[in-house]
Amino acid sequence: MEEGDIMVSTLSLDEVEKYKFNIYELVVAVAKRARQINQERRAKIEMDFGSEEDFTDETAEETEIKIEGYGYERRIKPTRQAIEELLSGQLIVKYPDKDDDSQK
């Protein structure tokens, strides 16, 4: 499936089972990664256009022009990207050491 495709596709559990992880742990790991991806994208947009606090009535029209010139990028959804990272081996699930918890 290409990035531009927006069709919903199902993920076979056979693909997930080969990682020998608990399915619920994988769901949590993918959700955390999806949040990270979303935060990275939001930070990039804020760097390009400024944060919400920077907008005033005087700069609203100028900002609209900038945004129109920026163009709309069609991106893969963060959850889908996190799943693809998991399946391609880019996402590594790490567990905290049990010894670290007892020291805190």
Steps between C-alpha positions, in 0.01 A plus 500: 500500500640840403500815710224660295260211552240563765327165488471322828675167507507237768815371660535126525569377851738246348732788413487627857541158664842446345639770732427284809354795691173527682248664265397749770859607556539556126186713492642719777839523326342595166275756670798661676693517173198647320483775765871571449450526124207737549703718740791512253268611221335763720841633607608529136186697414555730799859559388380589151207723600543579869290388794136590563604774743683678217179559303324834528231667291766700317701193401201277421480602132875469452497156660213385277706596196802310635290191569345508153847522348622217722273251328320209652714193540316176487660293772453154630321498834724475807350169612550344159859629488570352846361161392712504186807586709425203725456260209816620325708459817562873555292512819668321788301419812710534816401411851622692804727305730324370808802599709458864395146512642607374842768769533260790443 
